Amino acid sequence: MLCRAVIQILQMHGVDEITGVDCLQDPEVREGIKEYTDWPTIPQVYVKGEFIGGCDVMVQMHQSGELHELLVKEKLLDEETNPEPEK
């Protein structure tokens, strides 16, 4: 499950392939993912299988420029791609 803020941040960076999993429908999956990452909340964001964090972490990474660097490093974006300015 992805929240609107996470989707909007990724779209601002030009990420067009986003996959969401509705873990709220299955309590076992919901609790299992929290245990797997040792992160108490959802949504949980992964980039190429690596756990990044929740919505708050995504917002911080976006604001600091770290998210752009990560997306370039993981070859999800070209280095020249810049996120759209916030309105």
PyMOL Python script that loads the backbone (N, CA, C, O; Angstrom):
from pymol import cmd

cmd.read_pdbstr("""\
ATOM      1  N   MET A   1       0.839  -1.168   0.000  1.00  0.00           N
ATOM      2  CA  MET A   1       0.000   0.000   0.000  1.00  0.00           C
ATOM      3  C   MET A   1       0.891   1.242   0.000  1.00  0.00           C
ATOM      4  O   MET A   1       1.831   1.349   0.788  1.00  0.00           O
ATOM      5  N   LEU A   2       0.587   2.148  -0.873  1.00  0.00           N
ATOM      6  CA  LEU A   2       1.331   3.401  -0.942  1.00  0.00           C
ATOM      7  C   LEU A   2       0.402   4.556  -0.636  1.00  0.00           C
ATOM      8  O   LEU A   2      -0.765   4.554  -1.027  1.00  0.00           O
ATOM      9  N   CYS A   3       0.928   5.534   0.061  1.00  0.00           N
ATOM     10  CA  CYS A   3       0.100   6.704   0.336  1.00  0.00           C
ATOM     11  C   CYS A   3       0.256   7.700  -0.808  1.00  0.00           C
ATOM     12  O   CYS A   3       1.223   7.649  -1.569  1.00  0.00           O
ATOM     13  N   ARG A   4      -0.695   8.588  -0.910  1.00  0.00           N
ATOM     14  CA  ARG A   4      -0.708   9.575  -1.981  1.00  0.00           C
ATOM     15  C   ARG A   4       0.584  10.397  -2.002  1.00  0.00           C
ATOM     16  O   ARG A   4       1.114  10.680  -3.077  1.00  0.00           O
ATOM     17  N   ALA A   5       1.091  10.778  -0.842  1.00  0.00           N
ATOM     18  CA  ALA A   5       2.308  11.590  -0.776  1.00  0.00           C
ATOM     19  C   ALA A   5       3.497  10.857  -1.390  1.00  0.00           C
ATOM     20  O   ALA A   5       4.274  11.461  -2.129  1.00  0.00           O
ATOM     21  N   VAL A   6       3.650   9.578  -1.101  1.00  0.00           N
ATOM     22  CA  VAL A   6       4.751   8.796  -1.650  1.00  0.00           C
ATOM     23  C   VAL A   6       4.631   8.715  -3.169  1.00  0.00           C
ATOM     24  O   VAL A   6       5.616   8.892  -3.886  1.00  0.00           O
ATOM     25  N   ILE A   7       3.438   8.451  -3.648  1.00  0.00           N
ATOM     26  CA  ILE A   7       3.214   8.362  -5.093  1.00  0.00           C
ATOM     27  C   ILE A   7       3.536   9.699  -5.759  1.00  0.00           C
ATOM     28  O   ILE A   7       4.202   9.736  -6.794  1.00  0.00           O
ATOM     29  N   GLN A   8       3.068  10.785  -5.173  1.00  0.00           N
ATOM     30  CA  GLN A   8       3.317  12.105  -5.753  1.00  0.00           C
ATOM     31  C   GLN A   8       4.813  12.437  -5.773  1.00  0.00           C
ATOM     32  O   GLN A   8       5.312  12.989  -6.753  1.00  0.00           O
ATOM     33  N   ILE A   9       5.514  12.108  -4.713  1.00  0.00           N
ATOM     34  CA  ILE A   9       6.962  12.363  -4.669  1.00  0.00           C
ATOM     35  C   ILE A   9       7.668  11.579  -5.767  1.00  0.00           C
ATOM     36  O   ILE A   9       8.498  12.133  -6.488  1.00  0.00           O
ATOM     37  N   LEU A  10       7.350  10.309  -5.899  1.00  0.00           N
ATOM     38  CA  LEU A  10       7.994   9.495  -6.923  1.00  0.00           C
ATOM     39  C   LEU A  10       7.662   9.998  -8.323  1.00  0.00           C
ATOM     40  O   LEU A  10       8.529  10.027  -9.197  1.00  0.00           O
ATOM     41  N   GLN A  11       6.418  10.393  -8.534  1.00  0.00           N
ATOM     42  CA  GLN A  11       6.029  10.933  -9.836  1.00  0.00           C
ATOM     43  C   GLN A  11       6.728  12.254 -10.128  1.00  0.00           C
ATOM     44  O   GLN A  11       7.098  12.510 -11.274  1.00  0.00           O
ATOM     45  N   MET A  12       6.917  13.103  -9.111  1.00  0.00           N
ATOM     46  CA  MET A  12       7.632  14.361  -9.308  1.00  0.00           C
ATOM     47  C   MET A  12       9.065  14.107  -9.770  1.00  0.00           C
ATOM     48  O   MET A  12       9.649  14.914 -10.493  1.00  0.00           O
ATOM     49  N   HIS A  13       9.621  12.978  -9.343  1.00  0.00           N
ATOM     50  CA  HIS A  13      10.988  12.623  -9.733  1.00  0.00           C
ATOM     51  C   HIS A  13      11.022  11.920 -11.086  1.00  0.00           C
ATOM     52  O   HIS A  13      12.096  11.611 -11.602  1.00  0.00           O
ATOM     53  N   GLY A  14       9.856  11.670 -11.654  1.00  0.00           N
ATOM     54  CA  GLY A  14       9.809  11.037 -12.967  1.00  0.00           C
ATOM     55  C   GLY A  14       9.746   9.530 -12.942  1.00  0.00           C
ATOM     56  O   GLY A  14       9.915   8.890 -13.980  1.00  0.00           O
ATOM     57  N   VAL A  15       9.508   8.948 -11.784  1.00  0.00           N
ATOM     58  CA  VAL A  15       9.371   7.499 -11.689  1.00  0.00           C
ATOM     59  C   VAL A  15       7.980   7.140 -12.196  1.00  0.00           C
ATOM     60  O   VAL A  15       6.970   7.581 -11.648  1.00  0.00           O
ATOM     61  N   ASP A  16       7.947   6.330 -13.253  1.00  0.00           N
ATOM     62  CA  ASP A  16       6.645   5.995 -13.828  1.00  0.00           C
ATOM     63  C   ASP A  16       6.217   4.554 -13.550  1.00  0.00           C
ATOM     64  O   ASP A  16       5.087   4.168 -13.849  1.00  0.00           O
ATOM     65  N   GLU A  17       7.118   3.768 -12.982  1.00  0.00           N
ATOM     66  CA  GLU A  17       6.772   2.387 -12.657  1.00  0.00           C
ATOM     67  C   GLU A  17       6.747   2.226 -11.140  1.00  0.00           C
ATOM     68  O   GLU A  17       7.786   2.112 -10.491  1.00  0.00           O
ATOM     69  N   ILE A  18       5.535   2.220 -10.595  1.00  0.00           N
ATOM     70  CA  ILE A  18       5.338   2.116  -9.147  1.00  0.00           C
ATOM     71  C   ILE A  18       4.440   0.914  -8.887  1.00  0.00           C
ATOM     72  O   ILE A  18       3.374   0.783  -9.488  1.00  0.00           O
ATOM     73  N   THR A  19       4.873   0.053  -8.003  1.00  0.00           N
ATOM     74  CA  THR A  19       4.080  -1.122  -7.650  1.00  0.00           C
ATOM     75  C   THR A  19       3.661  -1.020  -6.198  1.00  0.00           C
ATOM     76  O   THR A  19       4.488  -0.776  -5.319  1.00  0.00           O
ATOM     77  N   GLY A  20       2.382  -1.206  -5.953  1.00  0.00           N
ATOM     78  CA  GLY A  20       1.874  -1.177  -4.595  1.00  0.00           C
ATOM     79  C   GLY A  20       1.302  -2.532  -4.209  1.00  0.00           C
ATOM     80  O   GLY A  20       0.775  -3.258  -5.052  1.00  0.00           O
ATOM     81  N   VAL A  21       1.409  -2.863  -2.941  1.00  0.00           N
ATOM     82  CA  VAL A  21       0.840  -4.094  -2.402  1.00  0.00           C
ATOM     83  C   VAL A  21      -0.099  -3.703  -1.280  1.00  0.00           C
ATOM     84  O   VAL A  21       0.306  -3.021  -0.339  1.00  0.00           O
ATOM     85  N   ASP A  22      -1.354  -4.129  -1.370  1.00  0.00           N
ATOM     86  CA  ASP A  22      -2.335  -3.798  -0.344  1.00  0.00           C
ATOM     87  C   ASP A  22      -2.206  -4.779   0.819  1.00  0.00           C
ATOM     88  O   ASP A  22      -2.868  -5.816   0.857  1.00  0.00           O
ATOM     89  N   CYS A  23      -1.344  -4.427   1.759  1.00  0.00           N
ATOM     90  CA  CYS A  23      -1.107  -5.321   2.900  1.00  0.00           C
ATOM     91  C   CYS A  23      -2.185  -5.173   3.975  1.00  0.00           C
ATOM     92  O   CYS A  23      -2.197  -5.937   4.940  1.00  0.00           O
ATOM     93  N   LEU A  24      -3.078  -4.216   3.825  1.00  0.00           N
ATOM     94  CA  LEU A  24      -4.149  -4.053   4.814  1.00  0.00           C
ATOM     95  C   LEU A  24      -5.196  -5.159   4.718  1.00  0.00           C
ATOM     96  O   LEU A  24      -5.922  -5.412   5.679  1.00  0.00           O
ATOM     97  N   GLN A  25      -5.274  -5.814   3.571  1.00  0.00           N
ATOM     98  CA  GLN A  25      -6.261  -6.871   3.370  1.00  0.00           C
ATOM     99  C   GLN A  25      -5.887  -8.178   4.067  1.00  0.00           C
ATOM    100  O   GLN A  25      -6.740  -9.037   4.290  1.00  0.00           O
ATOM    101  N   ASP A  26      -4.607  -8.321   4.409  1.00  0.00           N
ATOM    102  CA  ASP A  26      -4.139  -9.564   5.012  1.00  0.00           C
ATOM    103  C   ASP A  26      -3.338  -9.242   6.276  1.00  0.00           C
ATOM    104  O   ASP A  26      -2.195  -8.793   6.194  1.00  0.00           O
ATOM    105  N   PRO A  27      -3.948  -9.475   7.453  1.00  0.00           N
ATOM    106  CA  PRO A  27      -3.270  -9.140   8.710  1.00  0.00           C
ATOM    107  C   PRO A  27      -1.908  -9.826   8.873  1.00  0.00           C
ATOM    108  O   PRO A  27      -0.991  -9.258   9.466  1.00  0.00           O
ATOM    109  N   GLU A  28      -1.782 -11.040   8.347  1.00  0.00           N
ATOM    110  CA  GLU A  28      -0.518 -11.763   8.457  1.00  0.00           C
ATOM    111  C   GLU A  28       0.582 -11.051   7.655  1.00  0.00           C
ATOM    112  O   GLU A  28       1.707 -10.909   8.135  1.00  0.00           O
ATOM    113  N   VAL A  29       0.259 -10.609   6.449  1.00  0.00           N
ATOM    114  CA  VAL A  29       1.212  -9.877   5.619  1.00  0.00           C
ATOM    115  C   VAL A  29       1.535  -8.537   6.273  1.00  0.00           C
ATOM    116  O   VAL A  29       2.694  -8.128   6.332  1.00  0.00           O
ATOM    117  N   ARG A  30       0.501  -7.863   6.761  1.00  0.00           N
ATOM    118  CA  ARG A  30       0.692  -6.550   7.390  1.00  0.00           C
ATOM    119  C   ARG A  30       1.659  -6.642   8.563  1.00  0.00           C
ATOM    120  O   ARG A  30       2.575  -5.826   8.667  1.00  0.00           O
ATOM    121  N   GLU A  31       1.474  -7.606   9.437  1.00  0.00           N
ATOM    122  CA  GLU A  31       2.360  -7.755  10.592  1.00  0.00           C
ATOM    123  C   GLU A  31       3.724  -8.307  10.182  1.00  0.00           C
ATOM    124  O   GLU A  31       4.751  -7.931  10.747  1.00  0.00           O
ATOM    125  N   GLY A  32       3.724  -9.193   9.203  1.00  0.00           N
ATOM    126  CA  GLY A  32       4.978  -9.790   8.745  1.00  0.00           C
ATOM    127  C   GLY A  32       5.928  -8.764   8.154  1.00  0.00           C
ATOM    128  O   GLY A  32       7.134  -8.822   8.392  1.00  0.00           O
ATOM    129  N   ILE A  33       5.398  -7.832   7.391  1.00  0.00           N
ATOM    130  CA  ILE A  33       6.252  -6.814   6.775  1.00  0.00           C
ATOM    131  C   ILE A  33       6.834  -5.879   7.834  1.00  0.00           C
ATOM    132  O   ILE A  33       7.967  -5.414   7.705  1.00  0.00           O
ATOM    133  N   LYS A  34       6.064  -5.611   8.867  1.00  0.00           N
ATOM    134  CA  LYS A  34       6.566  -4.763   9.957  1.00  0.00           C
ATOM    135  C   LYS A  34       7.711  -5.466  10.695  1.00  0.00           C
ATOM    136  O   LYS A  34       8.703  -4.834  11.059  1.00  0.00           O
ATOM    137  N   GLU A  35       7.567  -6.768  10.908  1.00  0.00           N
ATOM    138  CA  GLU A  35       8.617  -7.538  11.572  1.00  0.00           C
ATOM    139  C   GLU A  35       9.853  -7.657  10.678  1.00  0.00           C
ATOM    140  O   GLU A  35      10.984  -7.549  11.151  1.00  0.00           O
ATOM    141  N   TYR A  36       9.626  -7.879   9.392  1.00  0.00           N
ATOM    142  CA  TYR A  36      10.729  -8.063   8.436  1.00  0.00           C
ATOM    143  C   TYR A  36      11.652  -6.843   8.417  1.00  0.00           C
ATOM    144  O   TYR A  36      12.874  -6.985   8.388  1.00  0.00           O
ATOM    145  N   THR A  37      11.066  -5.652   8.432  1.00  0.00           N
ATOM    146  CA  THR A  37      11.862  -4.431   8.332  1.00  0.00           C
ATOM    147  C   THR A  37      12.169  -3.810   9.687  1.00  0.00           C
ATOM    148  O   THR A  37      12.998  -2.905   9.788  1.00  0.00           O
ATOM    149  N   ASP A  38      11.505  -4.291  10.721  1.00  0.00           N
ATOM    150  CA  ASP A  38      11.603  -3.675  12.043  1.00  0.00           C
ATOM    151  C   ASP A  38      11.167  -2.207  11.967  1.00  0.00           C
ATOM    152  O   ASP A  38      11.724  -1.337  12.637  1.00  0.00           O
ATOM    153  N   TRP A  39      10.158  -1.964  11.135  1.00  0.00           N
ATOM    154  CA  TRP A  39       9.589  -0.626  10.940  1.00  0.00           C
ATOM    155  C   TRP A  39       8.117  -0.720  11.291  1.00  0.00           C
ATOM    156  O   TRP A  39       7.404  -1.520  10.686  1.00  0.00           O
ATOM    157  N   PRO A  40       7.632   0.064  12.246  1.00  0.00           N
ATOM    158  CA  PRO A  40       6.296  -0.154  12.794  1.00  0.00           C
ATOM    159  C   PRO A  40       5.125   0.321  11.941  1.00  0.00           C
ATOM    160  O   PRO A  40       3.980  -0.031  12.228  1.00  0.00           O
ATOM    161  N   THR A  41       5.379   1.102  10.913  1.00  0.00           N
ATOM    162  CA  THR A  41       4.256   1.698  10.184  1.00  0.00           C
ATOM    163  C   THR A  41       4.275   1.320   8.704  1.00  0.00           C
ATOM    164  O   THR A  41       5.285   0.875   8.158  1.00  0.00           O
ATOM    165  N   ILE A  42       3.124   1.517   8.086  1.00  0.00           N
ATOM    166  CA  ILE A  42       2.994   1.401   6.647  1.00  0.00           C
ATOM    167  C   ILE A  42       2.428   2.722   6.150  1.00  0.00           C
ATOM    168  O   ILE A  42       1.665   3.352   6.882  1.00  0.00           O
ATOM    169  N   PRO A  43       2.756   3.169   4.961  1.00  0.00           N
ATOM    170  CA  PRO A  43       3.411   2.427   3.898  1.00  0.00           C
ATOM    171  C   PRO A  43       4.902   2.255   4.155  1.00  0.00           C
ATOM    172  O   PRO A  43       5.531   3.007   4.899  1.00  0.00           O
ATOM    173  N   GLN A  44       5.430   1.232   3.506  1.00  0.00           N
ATOM    174  CA  GLN A  44       6.867   1.000   3.508  1.00  0.00           C
ATOM    175  C   GLN A  44       7.327   1.061   2.066  1.00  0.00           C
ATOM    176  O   GLN A  44       6.719   0.456   1.184  1.00  0.00           O
ATOM    177  N   VAL A  45       8.394   1.788   1.833  1.00  0.00           N
ATOM    178  CA  VAL A  45       8.870   2.007   0.474  1.00  0.00           C
ATOM    179  C   VAL A  45      10.162   1.233   0.254  1.00  0.00           C
ATOM    180  O   VAL A  45      11.087   1.277   1.065  1.00  0.00           O
ATOM    181  N   TYR A  46      10.197   0.529  -0.862  1.00  0.00           N
ATOM    182  CA  TYR A  46      11.369  -0.243  -1.277  1.00  0.00           C
ATOM    183  C   TYR A  46      11.809   0.257  -2.647  1.00  0.00           C
ATOM    184  O   TYR A  46      10.973   0.560  -3.499  1.00  0.00           O
ATOM    185  N   VAL A  47      13.093   0.342  -2.855  1.00  0.00           N
ATOM    186  CA  VAL A  47      13.647   0.654  -4.170  1.00  0.00           C
ATOM    187  C   VAL A  47      14.539  -0.515  -4.562  1.00  0.00           C
ATOM    188  O   VAL A  47      15.545  -0.799  -3.912  1.00  0.00           O
ATOM    189  N   LYS A  48      14.148  -1.179  -5.631  1.00  0.00           N
ATOM    190  CA  LYS A  48      14.867  -2.367  -6.120  1.00  0.00           C
ATOM    191  C   LYS A  48      15.076  -3.383  -4.999  1.00  0.00           C
ATOM    192  O   LYS A  48      16.160  -3.949  -4.852  1.00  0.00           O
ATOM    193  N   GLY A  49      14.031  -3.605  -4.217  1.00  0.00           N
ATOM    194  CA  GLY A  49      14.063  -4.611  -3.162  1.00  0.00           C
ATOM    195  C   GLY A  49      14.670  -4.171  -1.854  1.00  0.00           C
ATOM    196  O   GLY A  49      14.627  -4.922  -0.880  1.00  0.00           O
ATOM    197  N   GLU A  50      15.238  -2.974  -1.797  1.00  0.00           N
ATOM    198  CA  GLU A  50      15.846  -2.474  -0.567  1.00  0.00           C
ATOM    199  C   GLU A  50      14.867  -1.564   0.166  1.00  0.00           C
ATOM    200  O   GLU A  50      14.314  -0.633  -0.418  1.00  0.00           O
ATOM    201  N   PHE A  51      14.661  -1.841   1.441  1.00  0.00           N
ATOM    202  CA  PHE A  51      13.764  -1.030   2.257  1.00  0.00           C
ATOM    203  C   PHE A  51      14.359   0.357   2.446  1.00  0.00           C
ATOM    204  O   PHE A  51      15.509   0.499   2.862  1.00  0.00           O
ATOM    205  N   ILE A  52      13.566   1.381   2.138  1.00  0.00           N
ATOM    206  CA  ILE A  52      14.004   2.769   2.262  1.00  0.00           C
ATOM    207  C   ILE A  52      13.444   3.408   3.525  1.00  0.00           C
ATOM    208  O   ILE A  52      14.172   4.085   4.252  1.00  0.00           O
ATOM    209  N   GLY A  53      12.175   3.201   3.791  1.00  0.00           N
ATOM    210  CA  GLY A  53      11.534   3.795   4.963  1.00  0.00           C
ATOM    211  C   GLY A  53      10.064   4.032   4.683  1.00  0.00           C
ATOM    212  O   GLY A  53       9.498   3.481   3.738  1.00  0.00           O
ATOM    213  N   GLY A  54       9.461   4.848   5.507  1.00  0.00           N
ATOM    214  CA  GLY A  54       8.057   5.174   5.346  1.00  0.00           C
ATOM    215  C   GLY A  54       7.882   6.515   4.654  1.00  0.00           C
ATOM    216  O   GLY A  54       8.822   7.075   4.090  1.00  0.00           O
ATOM    217  N   CYS A  55       6.672   7.008   4.711  1.00  0.00           N
ATOM    218  CA  CYS A  55       6.335   8.269   4.060  1.00  0.00           C
ATOM    219  C   CYS A  55       7.187   9.421   4.587  1.00  0.00           C
ATOM    220  O   CYS A  55       7.668  10.246   3.810  1.00  0.00           O
ATOM    221  N   ASP A  56       7.373   9.478   5.894  1.00  0.00           N
ATOM    222  CA  ASP A  56       8.158  10.576   6.480  1.00  0.00           C
ATOM    223  C   ASP A  56       9.598  10.571   5.971  1.00  0.00           C
ATOM    224  O   ASP A  56      10.175  11.630   5.724  1.00  0.00           O
ATOM    225  N   VAL A  57      10.174   9.391   5.817  1.00  0.00           N
ATOM    226  CA  VAL A  57      11.536   9.269   5.307  1.00  0.00           C
ATOM    227  C   VAL A  57      11.589   9.707   3.843  1.00  0.00           C
ATOM    228  O   VAL A  57      12.530  10.381   3.425  1.00  0.00           O
ATOM    229  N   MET A  58      10.574   9.321   3.069  1.00  0.00           N
ATOM    230  CA  MET A  58      10.525   9.723   1.658  1.00  0.00           C
ATOM    231  C   MET A  58      10.458  11.242   1.526  1.00  0.00           C
ATOM    232  O   MET A  58      11.129  11.824   0.675  1.00  0.00           O
ATOM    233  N   VAL A  59       9.657  11.876   2.359  1.00  0.00           N
ATOM    234  CA  VAL A  59       9.534  13.339   2.319  1.00  0.00           C
ATOM    235  C   VAL A  59      10.887  13.973   2.640  1.00  0.00           C
ATOM    236  O   VAL A  59      11.326  14.889   1.944  1.00  0.00           O
ATOM    237  N   GLN A  60      11.545  13.486   3.689  1.00  0.00           N
ATOM    238  CA  GLN A  60      12.857  14.022   4.072  1.00  0.00           C
ATOM    239  C   GLN A  60      13.893  13.818   2.970  1.00  0.00           C
ATOM    240  O   GLN A  60      14.671  14.724   2.670  1.00  0.00           O
ATOM    241  N   MET A  61      13.904  12.627   2.367  1.00  0.00           N
ATOM    242  CA  MET A  61      14.856  12.345   1.296  1.00  0.00           C
ATOM    243  C   MET A  61      14.593  13.226   0.077  1.00  0.00           C
ATOM    244  O   MET A  61      15.529  13.681  -0.581  1.00  0.00           O
ATOM    245  N   HIS A  62      13.330  13.460  -0.218  1.00  0.00           N
ATOM    246  CA  HIS A  62      12.960  14.333  -1.331  1.00  0.00           C
ATOM    247  C   HIS A  62      13.458  15.754  -1.071  1.00  0.00           C
ATOM    248  O   HIS A  62      14.058  16.380  -1.945  1.00  0.00           O
ATOM    249  N   GLN A  63      13.209  16.248   0.123  1.00  0.00           N
ATOM    250  CA  GLN A  63      13.574  17.621   0.463  1.00  0.00           C
ATOM    251  C   GLN A  63      15.088  17.824   0.487  1.00  0.00           C
ATOM    252  O   GLN A  63      15.571  18.900   0.135  1.00  0.00           O
ATOM    253  N   SER A  64      15.834  16.809   0.894  1.00  0.00           N
ATOM    254  CA  SER A  64      17.290  16.936   1.001  1.00  0.00           C
ATOM    255  C   SER A  64      18.019  16.644  -0.309  1.00  0.00           C
ATOM    256  O   SER A  64      19.201  16.959  -0.446  1.00  0.00           O
ATOM    257  N   GLY A  65      17.319  16.043  -1.269  1.00  0.00           N
ATOM    258  CA  GLY A  65      17.965  15.654  -2.526  1.00  0.00           C
ATOM    259  C   GLY A  65      18.474  14.227  -2.523  1.00  0.00           C
ATOM    260  O   GLY A  65      18.924  13.730  -3.555  1.00  0.00           O
ATOM    261  N   GLU A  66      18.412  13.553  -1.375  1.00  0.00           N
ATOM    262  CA  GLU A  66      18.901  12.176  -1.277  1.00  0.00           C
ATOM    263  C   GLU A  66      18.097  11.210  -2.140  1.00  0.00           C
ATOM    264  O   GLU A  66      18.644  10.242  -2.668  1.00  0.00           O
ATOM    265  N   LEU A  67      16.808  11.472  -2.280  1.00  0.00           N
ATOM    266  CA  LEU A  67      15.970  10.570  -3.074  1.00  0.00           C
ATOM    267  C   LEU A  67      16.407  10.608  -4.533  1.00  0.00           C
ATOM    268  O   LEU A  67      16.519   9.566  -5.178  1.00  0.00           O
ATOM    269  N   HIS A  68      16.652  11.792  -5.046  1.00  0.00           N
ATOM    270  CA  HIS A  68      17.111  11.920  -6.433  1.00  0.00           C
ATOM    271  C   HIS A  68      18.424  11.159  -6.622  1.00  0.00           C
ATOM    272  O   HIS A  68      18.588  10.428  -7.598  1.00  0.00           O
ATOM    273  N   GLU A  69      19.347  11.332  -5.692  1.00  0.00           N
ATOM    274  CA  GLU A  69      20.636  10.634  -5.765  1.00  0.00           C
ATOM    275  C   GLU A  69      20.446   9.119  -5.768  1.00  0.00           C
ATOM    276  O   GLU A  69      21.099   8.409  -6.533  1.00  0.00           O
ATOM    277  N   LEU A  70      19.554   8.628  -4.916  1.00  0.00           N
ATOM    278  CA  LEU A  70      19.290   7.193  -4.843  1.00  0.00           C
ATOM    279  C   LEU A  70      18.700   6.680  -6.158  1.00  0.00           C
ATOM    280  O   LEU A  70      19.113   5.637  -6.665  1.00  0.00           O
ATOM    281  N   LEU A  71      17.738   7.416  -6.703  1.00  0.00           N
ATOM    282  CA  LEU A  71      17.083   6.984  -7.938  1.00  0.00           C
ATOM    283  C   LEU A  71      18.060   6.988  -9.112  1.00  0.00           C
ATOM    284  O   LEU A  71      17.966   6.135  -9.995  1.00  0.00           O
ATOM    285  N   VAL A  72      18.980   7.923  -9.132  1.00  0.00           N
ATOM    286  CA  VAL A  72      20.020   7.950 -10.172  1.00  0.00           C
ATOM    287  C   VAL A  72      20.969   6.769  -9.961  1.00  0.00           C
ATOM    288  O   VAL A  72      21.295   6.054 -10.909  1.00  0.00           O
ATOM    289  N   LYS A  73      21.406   6.569  -8.726  1.00  0.00           N
ATOM    290  CA  LYS A  73      22.332   5.469  -8.405  1.00  0.00           C
ATOM    291  C   LYS A  73      21.751   4.115  -8.803  1.00  0.00           C
ATOM    292  O   LYS A  73      22.462   3.244  -9.304  1.00  0.00           O
ATOM    293  N   GLU A  74      20.458   3.955  -8.573  1.00  0.00           N
ATOM    294  CA  GLU A  74      19.793   2.679  -8.896  1.00  0.00           C
ATOM    295  C   GLU A  74      19.352   2.608 -10.358  1.00  0.00           C
ATOM    296  O   GLU A  74      18.673   1.666 -10.767  1.00  0.00           O
ATOM    297  N   LYS A  75      19.748   3.621 -11.141  1.00  0.00           N
ATOM    298  CA  LYS A  75      19.468   3.686 -12.577  1.00  0.00           C
ATOM    299  C   LYS A  75      17.968   3.716 -12.885  1.00  0.00           C
ATOM    300  O   LYS A  75      17.516   3.198 -13.906  1.00  0.00           O
ATOM    301  N   LEU A  76      17.222   4.326 -11.989  1.00  0.00           N
ATOM    302  CA  LEU A  76      15.797   4.531 -12.231  1.00  0.00           C
ATOM    303  C   LEU A  76      15.553   5.892 -12.871  1.00  0.00           C
ATOM    304  O   LEU A  76      14.478   6.149 -13.412  1.00  0.00           O
ATOM    305  N   LEU A  77      16.558   6.760 -12.806  1.00  0.00           N
ATOM    306  CA  LEU A  77      16.497   8.086 -13.408  1.00  0.00           C
ATOM    307  C   LEU A  77      17.831   8.399 -14.056  1.00  0.00           C
ATOM    308  O   LEU A  77      18.872   7.880 -13.655  1.00  0.00           O
ATOM    309  N   ASP A  78      17.783   9.258 -15.067  1.00  0.00           N
ATOM    310  CA  ASP A  78      19.011   9.813 -15.628  1.00  0.00           C
ATOM    311  C   ASP A  78      19.497  10.895 -14.679  1.00  0.00           C
ATOM    312  O   ASP A  78      18.705  11.516 -13.970  1.00  0.00           O
ATOM    313  N   GLU A  79      20.796  11.112 -14.672  1.00  0.00           N
ATOM    314  CA  GLU A  79      21.368  12.124 -13.781  1.00  0.00           C
ATOM    315  C   GLU A  79      20.803  13.513 -14.067  1.00  0.00           C
ATOM    316  O   GLU A  79      20.657  14.326 -13.154  1.00  0.00           O
ATOM    317  N   GLU A  80      20.488  13.785 -15.328  1.00  0.00           N
ATOM    318  CA  GLU A  80      19.987  15.106 -15.706  1.00  0.00           C
ATOM    319  C   GLU A  80      18.530  15.331 -15.294  1.00  0.00           C
ATOM    320  O   GLU A  80      18.070  16.472 -15.256  1.00  0.00           O
ATOM    321  N   THR A  81      17.807  14.264 -14.988  1.00  0.00           N
ATOM    322  CA  THR A  81      16.399  14.396 -14.622  1.00  0.00           C
ATOM    323  C   THR A  81      16.291  15.109 -13.284  1.00  0.00           C
ATOM    324  O   THR A  81      16.905  14.699 -12.300  1.00  0.00           O
ATOM    325  N   ASN A  82      15.526  16.153 -13.257  1.00  0.00           N
ATOM    326  CA  ASN A  82      15.287  16.892 -12.014  1.00  0.00           C
ATOM    327  C   ASN A  82      13.822  16.786 -11.648  1.00  0.00           C
ATOM    328  O   ASN A  82      12.961  16.776 -12.528  1.00  0.00           O
ATOM    329  N   PRO A  83      13.527  16.705 -10.352  1.00  0.00           N
ATOM    330  CA  PRO A  83      12.119  16.657  -9.964  1.00  0.00           C
ATOM    331  C   PRO A  83      11.437  17.962 -10.335  1.00  0.00           C
ATOM    332  O   PRO A  83      12.055  19.026 -10.382  1.00  0.00           O
ATOM    333  N   GLU A  84      10.121  17.840 -10.601  1.00  0.00           N
ATOM    334  CA  GLU A  84       9.336  19.039 -10.886  1.00  0.00           C
ATOM    335  C   GLU A  84       9.338  19.931  -9.660  1.00  0.00           C
ATOM    336  O   GLU A  84       9.297  19.432  -8.535  1.00  0.00           O
ATOM    337  N   PRO A  85       9.385  21.237  -9.855  1.00  0.00           N
ATOM    338  CA  PRO A  85       9.327  22.129  -8.684  1.00  0.00           C
ATOM    339  C   PRO A  85       7.999  21.999  -7.953  1.00  0.00           C
ATOM    340  O   PRO A  85       6.954  21.800  -8.573  1.00  0.00           O
ATOM    341  N   GLU A  86       8.048  22.113  -6.636  1.00  0.00           N
ATOM    342  CA  GLU A  86       6.823  22.042  -5.838  1.00  0.00           C
ATOM    343  C   GLU A  86       6.013  23.307  -6.069  1.00  0.00           C
ATOM    344  O   GLU A  86       6.565  24.398  -6.214  1.00  0.00           O
ATOM    345  N   LYS A  87       4.689  23.142  -6.102  1.00  0.00           N
ATOM    346  CA  LYS A  87       3.798  24.284  -6.351  1.00  0.00           C
ATOM    347  C   LYS A  87       3.166  24.774  -5.092  1.00  0.00           C
ATOM    348  O   LYS A  87       2.389  25.729  -5.122  1.00  0.00           O
TER     349      LYS A  87
END
""", "prot")
cmd.dss("prot")
cmd.show_as("cartoon", "prot")
cmd.util.cbc("prot")
cmd.orient("prot")
